Amino acid sequence: MRGAEPECPQPAATAAKGSGIYPGWYAVGLGFLLQLFASGPIYYSYGNYSAAFEQEFQAPRTVINFAYSLVVLIGALGSAPVGWLADRWPIRRLALIGVVGTAVGLALVGATTAMWQIVLLFGTLIATADIFIGNVTSNYLISHWFERRRGLALGLSIIGASVAAMVFPPLSSALIDMAGWRATFAIYGLAMLLLIGPIWLFATVPPTMPERERKPQSAFPVGRKVMGFRALGAIPAFWIISACCGTMIGVNGAMMISLVPYAIGRGFTSLEGATLVSMVGGGALAGKLAFGLVADRVDLRWAQRLGLLLMAAAMVLLIAEGGYATLACAAIIFGLGLGGMMPVWAALVSHIFGLASCGSALGGTRAAMTPLAMGGPMLAECSILGSPPETFQAPSSVRADADQGAAEGLALEHAREFPRQLVQRHLAPGDPRQVPRLPVAGQVLPDAFAHRP
């Protein structure tokens, strides 16, 4: 049992006196790093890897993307058992398992000799270990240090996945060009091991909520007993939260797939459509911070409703008669609602189910979101292609993680294509100054729209 092992670090005594740096902020910094590395080398760099895999092994795109789809699916469903363990094991132990397992998996990928070995490693060791350092672990850790400023702390931590979406694709591309893809995996494996120190120092939770973060009264009853999944499933709020967040993630996945062709159908250019996708990403990034602040000042249920209302209003604007400015406003509003989901989800779960069952509730709701989260992109792809795809390629936006979300990661990756597209608009076909396309994580949109004019 987790409670049998004291986890409160020495600085907690200082925090109780109200002096010095509150140790919870070290947990926020660690959560940022965990989400950065849980998302960057695994999810947001896979587009770079896929090009190298295709060249090295002459493997079909469906096989290459199948490994990515396994990581997304296992990452969602595997959140439930990891959350269950978080309520019973020291969080430090879980994070160390995740870091070491992911590092070993990445190093082994660099030594593979066939594509089936890569699929096996990504679909087993890497996918499983990555869950242990994902949003369930970081949200669990931060929720135990913060109550009064929980929304802000969660919002700051979750930005790690957004930074990963911006940093890792170009970083991976540069590393592969300079050292090759095998050395890149070795480098990322070693980088993962650097997290052992911060995890050992800061991956701890206090026995009780520190006085300076405790609220006078809580809006929700805080449970003191660890609940199993059967008990959690008997609470309607468990399914309401799962349905709301799963719908938001699924709608976002559908939006990422269909927004560009929708803009083209409205008479705008593909560049203008891609700009709308980037606006969704920018809105989501702002929404994480904005809703993190709002969640600390209003009833969390109203914050969740506000996010849903913003996304619904954006959908209405998208289908309304109007020019490009209307679509731009819709994209930003949609992103704000989407970005607010992650901190509000974690804060709401902690409040309703209590810190004793926080891990199981976080992991359980994350797993329960999976059908809705993956169903939206699949339906959108079927409607665009006119028939069910041979192999569903899970977009990086499906990961709530997250991470990771990080639901805006795909949108931020599209922003990397803007300079190339701007140049291409002014060059004739066959011009030697043509700019090569940059790889995008998951390669979803380029593959899905390759047949479109």
N, C-alpha and C positions, 0 to 999 in steps of 0.2 A: 504494500500500500504506500502511496506517495506520502501520506501524513506521518509515516513511521520514520522518515528521514528528514531532519531539519534542513531547510534550504535557504534560510534567510541569510544573506551575506553580512559581513561586519558593518558596512556602511549604513545598514538599516537603523542602527542605533542612533546614528547622527541624524537620519531623516526624522526620527521620532522627536528629536529636540528642535526640529525646524531650522537647522543650520546646515550649511554645506549644500552640495549638489544632491538633489533627490535621487536615490539610486534607481528609481523607476526609469529615469531618462537614459541610463545605461542600457536598460532592457529595451527601450525604444530604438536606440542605436543598433543593438544586436538584432532586433527584429527587422530593421531596415537592411542590414547585411544579409540576413537569412533569406529574405524575399528577393534581394538582389541576385544572390547566387543560386537560389532555387529556380529562378526564372531565366536568368541570362544564358548560362552555358547549356541549358537543357532545351528550353522552349524557343527563345528568341534568336538563338544561333542555328537552329536546325535547318533553316533555309540555306545557310552557308555550307553546312555539312552535306545536305542533300546533293548539291552540285558536285561536291568532291566524291561522294559515294557513287554517283552516277558515272563519273569519269573513271574511277578506280575499278569498279566491279561490273560496269556495264549493266547495272540492275535497272529494271523498269521502275518508272515513277510510282506506280501503285505499291510496289513492295517497299520502296524507300519511305513513302508517306505512311505506310501501315505501322512502322515503328513509332512514328510520331503520334498516330492515332491511339496506339496502345498506351503511350505515356499519358495522354490526356484522359483516356477512359479509366485507367488504373489510378491515376492521380485523384480523380473524383471519387470513385467508389472506395478506394483505399483510405480515404480520409476518415471513414467511420471507425475502423479498428485502431487507427493511430490516435484519434480523439479519445477512444475508450482507454487506451494505454496512458494518455496524458493525465487522466484523472487518477491513475493508480501507480504510475512510475514517476520518478524524478524527471522533470522536463529537461534537465541537463543530459540525462542518459539518452533520451529520445533524440535530442539534437546531435549528440555525438555519434549515435548510430547513423543518422542521416548523412552527416558530413563525411564520415569515413566510408560508408557504403557508396555514396555518390562519387567520391574521389576514386575508389577502387574501380567502380564501373566505368568511369571516364578513361582511366588508365588502360583498362582492358580493351575498350573500344579501339584505342590506338594500336593495339597489337593484333587485331583481327585480320583474318585472311579471306573471309567470305562475307557476303551481305547477310546471310542468315544468322551469322554470329552477332552482327550489329543489331538486327531485329530482336534477337533473343536477349541481349544485354539491356537494350532500351526498354523492352517490354517486361523485364523482370527486375533485375538488380537496381538499375537506374531509376525506373519508374517508382519502385517501392521506397527506395532510400530517399528520393527527393521529397516524398510526402512528409517525412520526418523533419524536414527543415522548411516546410511550406507554411501557408497562412494559418493553418490550424495551430501549429506549434507557436508561431510568433504571436498570434492573437490571444492564445491561452496565456502566454507569459505576460503580455502587457496588461491584459484584463485583471490579473492578480495584483498588479502594482498601482493601477489607477481606477478610481471611481469618479471623482469629481471632474477630472479632465480626461476621462477615458476616450471619448470621441476624438479629441485632438491627438492624443498619443497614438491611437490606432491609425488615424489618417496619415500622420507623419511616417509611421512604419510602413504602411502599404505603398507609399510613394517609391519604395525600393524597387518594386516590380516595374513601375513606370520608368525609372532611371535605367533599369536593365534593358527595357525595350529600345531606349535611345542609344545606349552605350555599346551593348554586346554585338549587335549585327555588324557595325563597321569594324569593331575590334576583332571579331572572329574572322572577318574578311581579310583584314590586314595580317593577322597571324598566319592564316592559311597560305596567303601569298608569300610570306617571308620564310615560314618554317615548315609548311605542309600541314595537312589535316591531322596526321598522326601526332606530330609534336604539339599541335594545338590542344588535342585532348589531354596530353601529358601535362601541359602547362595549366590547364583548367583543373586537372586533378590535384596538382600541387597547390594551386590557389585555394581550393576547397579546404585543404588541410590547415591553412592559415587561420581558419575560423575556430580551430580547436581552442586556442587561447582565450578569445572573447567568450566562447561558450562556457568554458570552465569557470571564468570569472563572473559572468553576468547572467547565465541561464539558471537563475534561482528564483523562487517565489517566496514571499514572506508568509509566516504562519497565519497572520490575519491582515486585513487591509490596514496599512499605516494610517495613523491618526490624521495626518495632514491631507490625505486624499479621501478620507471617509466623508460621506454625505450625512447630514443630520437625519434625513429620512429618505428612504428609497421608494421609488414609484412602483416597484414590483417586489413581490415577496422573494427573498433570497434563500434558496434551499441550502441546507447544511449537510444533507446526505447525498452520497453518490448514487445517481439513478442509472439503471440500465436502459438499453434501447427500448425495451417493452414499456417501461414506465414513461420514458420520454415520448414515445409514439402515442401514448394515451392522452397526452396533453394537446389540445387543438392548436395551440400556438406553434408547436413544432411543425405541423403540416402547413399552417398559414405562412410562416416565415419561409419554409422551403418552396412553397408554390410561388410566393411573391418574388423571391430572389431568383429562383429558377426561370421564371417567366422573363424577368429583366435580362438575365444572361442570354436566354434563348433568342429574345427579340434583338439583342445587340448582335449576336452571331448572324442572324438573318440580315440585319442592317449592314454589317460589314460586307456581306456577299452581294447584296442587291443595290446598295446605294449608288455605285458608279453606273451600272446599266440603267438604273432609274433616271439618273441625271441625263444620260445620253438620250433616253427616250423622251425626256422633256425638252430636248433641243440644245443641251449644253455639251461642251467638249469633255473628253475623258479626263483632261487635266482639271477642269472645274469640278468634275465628279470626285476625283481623288482628293481635291482640296476640301470637299465636304467631309470626307472620311477623316482627314487630319483635324478638322474642326471638332468632330466628335471626340477625338483623342484629347485635344486641348481642353475641351469642356469637362471630360472625365477627370483629367488631372486636377483641374481647379475644383471639381466637385468633391474629391477626396478630402481636401483641406476644408472647404466651405462646410460640407456636411459634418465633418469632424468637429468643427466649432459649434455648429448648430445643435448637434446631438448632445452637447454638454449643457445646453440651455433650454431645451424644450423636451416634451414627452417624446421618447424615441419612436413610439408608434406613429406620431404625427410626422416625424422626420421620414419614416419609411413611406408613409402615404404621400408626402411631398415629392419624394423621388419618383414614385409611380405616376403621380400627377404630371410631373415635368415631362416624363417620357411619353405619356399619353398625349399631352399638348403638342409635343414635337411631332408625333405621328399625324395629328390633325393638320398641322402646318405643312407637312410634307405633301399631303394629298390636296391641299387647298390651292386655288388658282393664285399664282403669284410669280414673281421673278426670282432671280438667283438670290437676292437678299433674303427672301422668305425662306428659301431652302437653307441658307447659311444660319439664320436664326434658329431654325428647327434643329440643325445639326449640333449647334452649341448647347441648346436647351436639353436635347437628348443626352449629350455627354455629361452635363451637370447632374442629371438624374441618375445616370448609370454610375458615375464615379462615386456618388454618395452612398451607393448600395453597400460597398465593402465595409467602411467603418460603422455604418448603422447596423448592418447584419451582425457583426461581431459584438458590438455594444448591446444590442437588443438580446442576443442569446445569453450573454453574461448576466444581464439583469433578470430575465425571466426565469432561467433555469438555475441560476446561482453558480457561484464559483466552484462549488464542489463537483458539479456536473458540467462545467463549462466545456471541457474537452470533448466529452461524448456528444454534447448538444451541437458544438461547432462541426465536428466530423460527421455526425448523423444528418444534420440539415444539408451539409455540403454534398453528401452522397445522394440524399433524396432529391436534390436539384437536378441530378444528371439527366433524367429523361427529357425534362423541359429544356435544359441548357443545350443539349445536343440535338433535340428535335427541331428547334427553330432554324439553325443553319441547314439541316438536311432538307426541310421543307422548302426553304428559300432556294437552295441549289436545284432541287427537283423542278421548281417553277421556272427557274431561269433556263435550265438545260432542256426542259420539256419532257424529261423522263428521269427515273431514278438513276443516280450515278452508279457506275460499276463498283467503285470503292469510295466510301465517304472519307474525305480528307478533313479531319477535325481542325478548324481554324484556331489560331492562337487566342482569339477572343473568347473561345469557349472556356478557357481556364479562368476561373474566377480569382484566381488568385490571385486568381488569382490569381496566380497568382496570381499566377500567379498569376488574379490577378491577378491581374492586371488586365483589365478588359480593354483598355485603350491601346495596348501594345501594337496591335495590327495597324491601327490608325497612325500611330507614330512612325511605324516602319514605312508607311506610304509616303510620309513627308520626305523621306530620303530620296524618293524618285522624282520630286518636283524639279530640281535643277536639271536633271537629264531630260525630262519632258519639255521644259521650257526651251532648251537648246534644240531638241528634235523638231519642234514646231517650225523652226526657221531654217531647217536643212532639207534639201531635196533627197529623195530616196537614192541610196547608193553613195551619198556624199562621204568621203573618207573621214570626215570629222564626226561621224556618228558616234554617240556615246554609249558604251556598253551598259546593259541593264544590271542593276544591283540585285543580289538574291534577297528574297523576303522570307521571313520565318514561316515555315510550313508550305510556302509556294502555293497557297490556296487560290488567291485571286488571279495570278497569272495563268495557272492551269485552267481554272474554271472559265476564263474569258478568252482563252487562246483562239477559239474558233470565231469570235465576234469580230466584225469589221472595225 
